[in-house]
Amino acid sequence: MAREEERVFTNFSPSDAVEVSADDDGFRGAWYEAKVLRPLRRAGSYAVVYDHLLAGGDENLRPLHEIVHASHVRPRPPLHSALLLVPHRPVDAWYNDGWWVGVVMAAISGRGKGKNRRYNVCFPISREEMVFEEAHLRVHLEWVDNQWIDPELITSGSVAAEAYPLGFQVEVSHDSGASLCAWFVAAVEKHIWNNNLLVKYQKLAADGGEDRRREIVHLQHVRPRPPAPSSGEPGLLEEVEVLHECGCCAGVVSKILPGLKYSVKSEHWDGELEFHQDDVRLRQEWTNGRWVLPAKEIWGRLGLLFTRGTKVEVSSDDDGFCGVWYAATVEQPLSPRTFLVEYDALRTDDGAEPLREGVDAFHIRPPPEAPAVNTFKLLEEVDAYYNDGWWVGVISRVLGGSRYGVYFRYSEEELAFGHADLRPHLEWINGRWVQASQAILPPMEALESQLMQIVSLIFSQ
């Protein structure tokens, strides 16, 4: 009597007609007709020769010989005298010298009869559809525990049926080239063998008629609809998904705009597009059966915000320059955290050309979107244009002729400015421009000290 580990090796004898599968990319799921040359008991394999696969050059073609593991070998399925090729029936389709597993979508109307009848067959994993004559199709059977089983009998209890009940709303991925993927909302209409689903889309970008709104897809292309994350609204440079041409596309927030809008950059389109808050959601990843927010890698995405030619403002920590921002233009990114900029007004020491230097991400920001104002009020925080830069100060006096006295806390001095050289002070916080009154205020002691300094300055003059 054969030992337990030998039984699998003695299933087939020399000259037995078999089918052999492969795990190589591009061939996974196909079965190729072959004959057994001999079993290799110690290796747990068989030496086979293929019926249709060939080896050698053009002048020396011969049947391909190969050694394959026993788990990749099965007997040839029984032939059916009459095919019942109804929609959604799993079939094997003869293509490129092998049998490929697919699902019947529909019979094609026409004059074909018998073996000349033609069918649309889809392949749910690769998302391809092809037309086959009936002569090149056979009913698909599964080889389970040394017997052939109709897959229609084992559809229930599949992972797809348990995860996505009938009527359940899901999102289905669609590739748009260059590894780009968009997700479209659909409802589950039917469970089909081997973790495939028949889904009906709510909307598609191209109107292909009612038939094109349905598709049979494998579970690997499907996910549930993501819940609203608890982390709130997206911030600058955060990864998001936006509703674009009926599908959800991944992108990065490049600007936070008034009116609950965002500018988003994405590989799906050139430049930036604006989206309302209702069409923007934080991107989440469906991993191991649960939703996970991706790690926030803000530094690696700064290049999307500060691209070549972008107008920016740059600050300095040097003594005597604290609190000033200089207008500049990005020349190029030097690293994920540093950028080469050219200043608008600052010049080199000899004055021959504009000053260019590298700055890090902590000292660069977009130009503020300051609203136009007619007048400034006493103690209002402002930016004053002085010595080629914008300096943070406080209105210490309201003078005549649209002129104001501005007190600078860092230098403890007061200067007079015309209205045109002032702008409301805004704080760049978490990717948003916030008015000074809305920003986090300093302690009351600091405000009182600042007020006393201004009053003392006024009465000393």
Residue pairs with C-beta under 8 A, 6 or more apart in sequence:
2 10
6 41
8 44
8 70
9 39
9 40
9 41
9 44
9 46
9 70
10 39
10 41
11 70
11 73
11 146
12 18
12 36
12 39
12 46
12 73
12 75
13 36
13 39
14 36
14 37
14 38
15 35
15 36
16 35
16 36
16 75
17 33
17 34
17 35
17 75
17 76
18 33
18 34
18 35
18 36
18 46
18 48
18 73
18 74
18 75
18 76
19 31
19 32
19 33
19 34
19 73
19 74
19 75
19 76
19 77
19 99
20 31
20 32
20 34
20 48
20 50
20 66
20 68
20 72
20 73
21 28
21 29
21 30
21 31
21 32
21 72
21 74
22 28
22 30
22 32
22 72
23 72
27 98
29 100
29 101
29 125
30 96
30 98
30 99
30 100
31 74
31 92
31 98
31 99
32 50
32 51
32 52
32 53
32 97
32 98
32 99
33 50
33 51
33 52
33 76
33 98
33 99
34 48
34 49
34 50
34 51
35 48
35 49
35 51
36 46
36 47
36 48
36 73
37 46
37 47
37 48
37 49
37 65
38 46
38 47
39 45
39 46
39 47
40 46
40 47
40 67
43 67
44 69
44 70
45 67
45 68
45 69
45 70
46 67
46 68
46 70
46 73
47 65
47 66
47 67
48 65
48 66
48 67
48 68
48 73
49 63
49 64
49 65
49 66
50 63
50 64
50 65
50 66
51 63
52 97
52 98
53 63
53 64
53 97
54 61
54 62
54 63
54 64
55 61
55 62
55 63
55 64
55 65
56 62
74 143
75 143
77 92
77 138
77 141
77 143
77 148
78 141
78 148
79 138
80 138
80 139
83 134
83 137
83 138
83 139
84 139
85 91
85 104
85 107
85 117
85 119
85 134
85 137
85 139
86 104
87 104
87 105
87 106
87 107
88 103
88 104
88 105
88 190
88 192
88 198
88 216
89 103
89 104
89 139
89 140
89 152
90 101
90 102
90 103
90 104
90 139
90 140
90 151
90 152
90 192
90 193
90 194
91 101
91 102
91 103
91 104
91 119
91 121
91 137
91 138
91 139
91 140
92 99
92 100
92 101
92 102
92 137
92 138
92 139
92 140
93 99
93 100
93 101
93 102
93 121
93 130
93 132
93 136
93 137
94 100
94 132
94 136
94 137
95 130
95 132
95 136
99 138
100 123
101 123
101 140
101 194
102 121
102 122
102 123
102 124
102 130
103 121
103 122
103 123
103 124
103 192
103 193
103 196
103 216
104 119
104 120
104 121
105 119
105 120
105 121
105 122
105 129
105 216
106 119
106 120
107 117
107 118
107 119
107 120
108 117
108 118
108 119
108 120
108 131
110 118
112 118
112 133
114 134
115 133
115 134
115 135
116 133
116 134
116 135
117 133
117 134
118 131
118 132
118 133
118 134
119 131
119 132
119 134
119 137
120 129
120 130
120 131
121 129
121 130
121 131
121 132
121 137
122 128
122 129
122 215
122 216
123 129
123 130
124 192
124 196
124 216
124 217
124 218
124 221
125 218
125 220
127 175
127 215
127 217
127 221
139 150
140 151
140 193
141 148
141 149
141 150
141 151
142 148
142 149
142 150
142 151
142 154
143 149
144 154
151 193
151 194
152 193
154 193
155 161
155 191
155 192
155 193
156 191
158 191
158 193
158 194
158 195
159 195
159 219
160 191
160 195
160 196
160 197
160 219
160 222
161 191
163 219
163 224
164 170
164 188
164 191
164 197
164 222
164 224
165 188
166 188
166 189
166 190
166 191
167 187
167 188
168 187
168 188
168 224
169 185
169 186
169 187
169 188
169 224
169 225
170 185
170 186
170 187
170 188
170 197
170 199
170 222
170 223
170 224
170 225
171 183
171 184
171 185
171 186
171 222
171 223
171 224
171 225
171 226
171 248
172 183
172 184
172 186
172 199
172 201
172 215
172 217
172 221
172 222
173 181
173 182
173 183
173 221
173 222
173 223
174 181
174 182
174 183
174 184
174 247
175 181
176 182
176 268
178 267
180 249
180 267
180 268
181 250
182 244
182 245
182 247
182 248
182 249
182 268
183 223
183 241
183 247
183 248
184 201
184 202
184 203
184 204
184 246
184 247
184 248
185 201
185 202
185 203
185 225
186 199
186 200
186 201
186 202
186 215
187 199
187 200
187 202
188 197
188 198
188 199
189 197
189 198
189 199
189 200
189 214
190 197
190 198
191 197
191 198
192 198
192 216
194 218
195 218
195 219
196 216
196 217
196 218
196 219
197 216
197 217
197 218
197 219
197 222
198 214
198 215
198 216
199 214
199 215
199 216
199 217
199 222
200 213
200 214
201 213
201 214
201 215
203 246
204 212
204 213
204 246
205 245
205 246
205 247
206 212
223 286
224 286
226 281
226 284
226 286
226 291
227 291
228 281
229 281
229 282
229 284
229 291
229 293
231 282
231 293
233 277
234 240
234 253
234 262
234 280
234 281
234 282
235 253
235 256
235 430
235 431
235 432
236 253
236 254
236 255
236 256
236 305
236 430
236 431
236 432
237 252
237 253
237 254
237 298
237 301
237 302
237 304
237 305
237 431
238 252
238 253
238 282
238 296
238 298
239 250
239 251
239 252
239 282
239 283
239 294
239 301
240 250
240 251
240 252
240 253
240 262
240 264
240 280
240 281
240 282
240 283
241 248
241 249
241 250
241 251
241 280
241 281
241 282
241 283
242 248
242 249
242 251
242 262
242 264
242 266
242 273
242 275
242 279
242 280
242 281
243 275
243 279
243 280
244 266
244 268
244 269
244 273
244 275
248 281
249 266
249 268
250 266
250 268
250 283
251 264
251 265
251 266
251 268
252 264
252 265
252 266
252 301
252 304
253 262
253 263
253 264
253 280
253 431
254 263
254 264
254 265
254 272
254 304
254 305
255 262
255 263
255 272
255 366
256 262
256 263
256 431
256 432
256 433
257 263
257 274
260 276
260 277
260 278
261 274
261 275
261 276
261 277
262 274
262 275
262 277
262 280
263 272
263 273
263 274
264 272
264 273
264 274
264 275
264 280
265 271
265 272
265 304
266 273
282 293
283 293
283 294
284 291
284 292
284 293
284 294
285 291
285 292
285 293
285 294
286 292
299 336
299 337
299 361
300 336
302 333
302 336
302 337
302 339
302 361
303 333
303 336
305 366
306 312
306 330
306 333
306 339
306 364
307 330
307 333
308 330
308 331
308 332
309 329
309 330
310 329
310 330
310 366
311 327
311 328
311 329
311 366
311 367
312 327
312 328
312 329
312 330
312 339
312 341
312 364
312 365
312 366
312 367
313 325
313 326
313 327
313 328
313 364
313 365
313 366
313 367
313 368
313 390
314 325
314 326
314 328
314 341
314 343
314 359
314 363
314 364
315 323
315 324
315 325
315 326
315 363
315 364
315 365
316 322
316 324
316 326
316 363
317 363
320 411
321 389
322 410
323 391
323 392
323 408
323 410
324 387
324 389
324 390
324 391
324 392
325 365
325 383
325 389
325 390
326 343
326 344
326 345
326 346
326 388
326 389
326 390
327 343
327 344
327 345
327 367
327 389
327 390
328 341
328 342
328 343
328 344
329 341
329 342
329 344
330 339
330 340
330 341
331 339
331 340
331 341
331 342
331 356
332 339
332 340
333 339
333 340
334 340
334 358
337 360
337 361
338 358
338 359
338 360
338 361
339 358
339 359
339 361
339 364
340 356
340 357
340 358
341 356
341 357
341 358
341 359
341 364
342 354
342 355
342 356
343 354
343 355
343 356
344 354
345 388
345 389
346 354
346 355
346 388
347 353
347 354
347 355
348 354
348 355
365 428
366 428
368 383
368 423
368 426
368 428
368 433
369 426
369 433
370 383
370 423
370 424
370 426
371 424
373 424
375 398
375 402
375 419
376 382
376 395
376 398
376 404
376 419
376 422
376 424
377 395
377 398
378 395
378 396
378 397
378 398
379 394
379 395
379 396
379 451
379 454
380 394
380 395
380 424
380 436
381 392
381 393
381 394
381 395
381 424
381 425
381 436
382 392
382 393
382 394
382 395
382 404
382 406
382 422
382 423
382 424
382 425
383 390
383 391
383 392
383 393
383 422
383 423
383 424
383 425
384 390
384 391
384 393
384 406
384 408
384 415
384 417
384 421
384 422
385 391
385 417
385 421
385 422
386 415
386 417
386 421
390 423
391 408
392 408
392 425
393 406
393 407
393 408
393 409
394 406
394 407
394 409
394 450
394 454
395 404
395 405
395 406
395 407
396 405
396 406
396 407
396 414
396 454
396 457
396 458
397 404
397 405
397 414
397 458
398 404
398 405
399 405
399 416
402 418
402 419
403 416
403 417
403 418
403 419
404 416
404 417
404 419
404 422
405 414
405 415
405 416
406 414
406 415
406 416
406 417
406 422
407 413
407 414
407 453
407 454
407 457
408 414
408 415
409 450
409 453
412 453
414 454
414 457
424 435
424 436
425 436
426 433
426 434
426 435
426 436
427 433
427 434
427 435
427 436
427 439
428 434
429 439
429 440
441 447
